Amino acid sequence: MTRPSPKRVTISDIARRAGVSVGAVSFALNGRKGVSEETRQRVLRLAEELGWAPTSAARSLAEAKTDTFGLVLARDPRTLGVESFYMQFIAGLEAELTRRSYGLLLQVAASPRDELATLKKWRNARRVDGVILVDLAVDDPRVELSVQPNALPVVAVGDPGVAGGLTSVWTDDAESTRQAVRHLAGLGHRRIARVSGLDFLAHTRIRNDAFVAEMTGLGLDPLLLRTDYTPESGARATRAALTGSGRPTALVYDNDVMAVAGLGVALELGFGVPADVSIVAWDDSPFCAYTYPTLSALSHDVVAFGSHVARRLFDVLAGAEPGAFLDSTPRLITRGSTGPA
């Protein structure tokens, strides 16, 4: 069963919803005089909500495949240049897309607001056949956009609890976080710091909540240090933790580049790793295996994860019912950076 092509929205549809004439809609959409500003704004708002495509080229795209999926990343390009996760994830996407003669339209946006605007443009012009949503936030407006009439096929990369009923592919970050805490607690660590990422992201909150709950349940002393995923912020958080009162004896980082930066800070301050402080990274890129000491890490196959997401989007395109698909539970790989407290 193939997914039916969305019905093309016309100016007659907009006129009917707005309660005005087709001519008034035409004037409003083309910026011509003859309608009040209030009517113009109402028409423009409805056109956006309904997904009206303004050009003949866009109307043609609405009825034809583009053989392309879209991905927008609302991240600082400098972060993407050093963080390996998305390079591996995109490699996995491309492996599956290439196999099916599809392309990937990738755009880096300056902010979540710009990302949402890009997704609306893609929807209105039918620029891509489907969209991959990453970095889900709590009450994410992209989820709301993706369940509106005339929406593009979508797969959300994130916990089903924030995917709004969309098809989702996820990793069990809560269980992985608990696994790291239990490992460190078993080594005798009582005060453990979590160097977390951006707080508005759903997966950050899931990890934070699991960390605090597991630490509290074990009678341990949790410390949350909030950052923006960059190595600079990871280094600052590490320095503050290791030079302040109540120094932690273990740190768990939200990505690998912050863990590498934190390792450098610990050694610079004269702390032995793991003699004085233990370090756990996330995602387990090649960085982790080639530092000294090598970094213990929560590991999963990110390339395979990307390929899994692409396969699910092809399923959605073919008319599959929405579902939530657990890809993996990142597991702790112990190396040289963790030891007894």
N, C-alpha and C positions, 0 to 999 in steps of 0.2 A: 504494500500500500504506500503510495507516494503522498507527500504532503501537498494539499491543494494550494495553488497560487493565491495569495491574498487578493481580495477584490480591490481594484484601483479606486481611490477616492477622487471624486470629481468636484468641481466648484458648485454643482447642483446640490451635492451632499452637504457642503459647507453652508450654502444658502438656506437649505431646509433647516439645519440645526440652528443657524443664527437668526432665522426669522426675517431675512431680508431677500432682496431680489438677486438673481444671478449677476446682473449688471453691477450692483453694489459690491458684491464679492470680488468681481473682476477689478473694479476701481481700487478696492482696498488692497488686494494682493499685488497690484502693479504700482502702488504708490501714487495714484492719480487723484486729482481733486474730485469732489462730488459726493463724498461721504464724510460724516463727522469723525472726529478722532476716536470717540468712544466706539463707534461701529467698526472702524478700521482695526482697533486693538482686539475687539471681540472676534472679528473674522480671522486675524492673524493667529490668535490663540487657538481657535478651533481648527485651523489648518494644521497647526503643529500637533495638536492632540490627535487628530484623525490620520496624520501621516500623509498629507497631500503632497504629491510630487509635482513641482512647478514646471518642468520642462518636458518637451517631447522625448528627449533622450532618457529622462528618468521614467517616463511612462513606458517606454520600450523596455527598460531594465526591469520594470515591475512584472513583466510578463515573460522574462527570459532568465536563464541561469547565468551567473557570472563565473562559476567554477572557482569561487574565492570565498574564504572565510575571513572574518575580521577580528582583530585583537587591538584594544587600546590600553596602553599602560600609563596611568597617571602617576608617574614617578620622575624624580629628578634624573636626567640622563647621566649625571655623574655617578649616581648610585648604581644604575644599570650597568655602567662600565666596569664596576668592580665586583658586583654581586653575581655569583655564578648561577643562581637558581633559574632566573628567567632565560639565560642563554641555553641551559640544558632543557628547560621546559619547551622553548620554541623549537629546539632541535627535535624533540619528540613529536611536536605537532607537525613539523615539516616532513618527518619520516613517513607519517601516515598520509599526509596530504599529497606528497609526491607520488606515493604508490597509487593514488587514485586520480592523478593528473589534476590536482587542485592547487591553488596558490593561497598565500597568506598575505593579507593586507594589514601591516603593522603600523600603528601610529603612537607616538609618545606625546601625551598631553601634559600641559603645565599644571593642571589641577583636576580634581574630580568633576568640577563644574564644566571644564573644557571637555573632559571625556564624555560627559552626558550629552553635550552639544554635538560632538562628533557622532555619537551613536544615533542621535535623532536625524542627522543629515544622512547617514548611511541608510537608515530605515526609510526615510522619505524618498530617497533616490534609488532604493533597492540596489545599493552599491555593492553589497555582498550577499551571499546566499545564507549566511548564518554568522553568529557572533559568539565569542567566548568571553565571558565575564570573569575577571580575576580580582583579587583583593576586595572581597565582599565586605561591606560595612553593615553595621546594625541599621535597620530601616533604610536600606540602600535604594535610592531613587532609580537606579538602573534596573532593579528587579521590577518595580512598578511599571517602568517603561516597557519592559519585556513581556508583560501580560496584557498590554493594551491591544485593542483591535489593530490589525495591520502590522503587528510586531514581527520582527525577523525571528527565525528559529534561533534558540539560545541554549547554551550549556553554561551553568554557573559552576565555577571552581571554588568550592567551599562547603561548609557544613550545611546539611539540609535544613537545619533550623533557621537559617537566614536566607535560604534560596527561594522562599515564597512559592513553593510548588513547582518551580522550574526543574528540569532535569539537572542534577548536580553530580559532580564527581569530587570526592573528598578524602582526606586522610584523617585518621583519628588522632588529632594533636593532643587531646586531653589525656588519653591513655599514655601517649609517648612522654608527656610532661610528668605524669605520675611515675612512670618507669624511671626517669632520670632522678627524681627526688628519692625514690626508694633505694636506688643504687648508691647515691651519695649518703643517705642516712645509714645504710648498711656499712659504710666505711667509717662511720662515727661522726659525720658532719652534723652539727646542730644548727648553725646559722648559715643559711644558703641564700644567695642573691640571684634573682632572675633579671637579666638585662634584656628587657622586652622591647618590641618594636612599636610602631605607631598605634596609639591607643584606640583610635576610631575603627580600626580594622577588626572584623569579627573574630578572625583566628587568633589575634593578639589577646582579645578578651577571653576567649576559650582557654588559651594556655595560661593566662594570668589566674583565672578562676580555679583551674585544676591545680596549679602550683600552690596557691594559698590554701585550698581545701586539703590537699595532701599533706602539706607541711603542718597545718594546724592539727589535722587528724593524728599525725605522728608525734605531736607535742613539740614540734621544732619551731624555730624563729625565722619566718619568711621576710625577705627584703625585696621589694619591687623597684627596679631602676628603669625609668621610661626613656626611650631614645627614638631615633628616626631611622634606624637600620644602617646608618653610615658608619664607617670605621672611626671617624672623628668622634661621633657621639658615643660609640662603644668605648673608646679610649678614655673619654672624659668621665663616663659613668664608672669605669673600672678604677680610675685614679681616685675619684671621690670615695668609692667604697673602701678601698684599701688604705686610705690615709685618714679616714674618719673614725669616729668612735663606733664600737660594736662591729669591728671588722669581720666580714664573712670569711669562712674557710673554704667556700666553694662558690663558683659562679656558673650559671647556665645562660647561654646567649641565644638570641632569637635567630641569628644567622652565623655563617662561618667567618665572614670578614670582620665582624665585631669581635668574635672570639680570638682571631689572629691578632687584632689590635690590642685586645685585653691581655693576651699573653705577653706581648711586647712591653706593655706598661708594667705588668707584674714583675718581669725580669729587670726592667729599668729601676724599679723601686727596691730591688734587692730581695724579692721574695722568690723562694724556690717553688717550681711547679713540677710535681705536685706536693713537694715536701711541706710548703706553707699554705698553698692555695691550690684547689683543684678546679679544672676548667672543662666545661662541656659545651660543644658547639651544636648547631642545627644544620641539617641538609647534607653534611658530609661531602663537600666538594673535594677535589684533589688537594686543595690547600691543607686540609686536615691531616693528610697522610704524609706531608712533606715539610711540616714545621718541626722545630725541635724545642721541647718534646712533641711528639705527634699528639694530635688532639682527639680525645674521645668525642663522639658525635652521635646525634640522633639521625639515623641514616635511612634513606629510601631512594628508590630509583626514579629520579626526577624525569629522565628522558622517557621512560616507560609511562610515567604519569601523564606527560604531554600527549603521547600517542593514544592513551586511553581516552583522554578528553576529546581528541579529534574523532575517534570512533563513535563516541556517544553523540557528537553533533551530527555525524552522518546518519545515525539512527533517528534523531529528531527530525532531520530533513526528510527522511523516508516515511515519517508519520508515526513513529513509535510513541507510546504513552509516556508521560513524564515519570521519572524514577530517580531514586537516590542510590548512587553506586560508590561503595567504599573501595578506594583504590588500594590503600595500605595503611598500616600503623607503623610509622617510623620507629625503628628499633635501635637501642643503644649499642654502639660499637665502642668497646673500651680500649683505649690506647694509653699512651704514656702520660697524659695530662691529668689523670685522676688517680688518687691514692688515699690512704687513711688520713683522717684529720689529725 
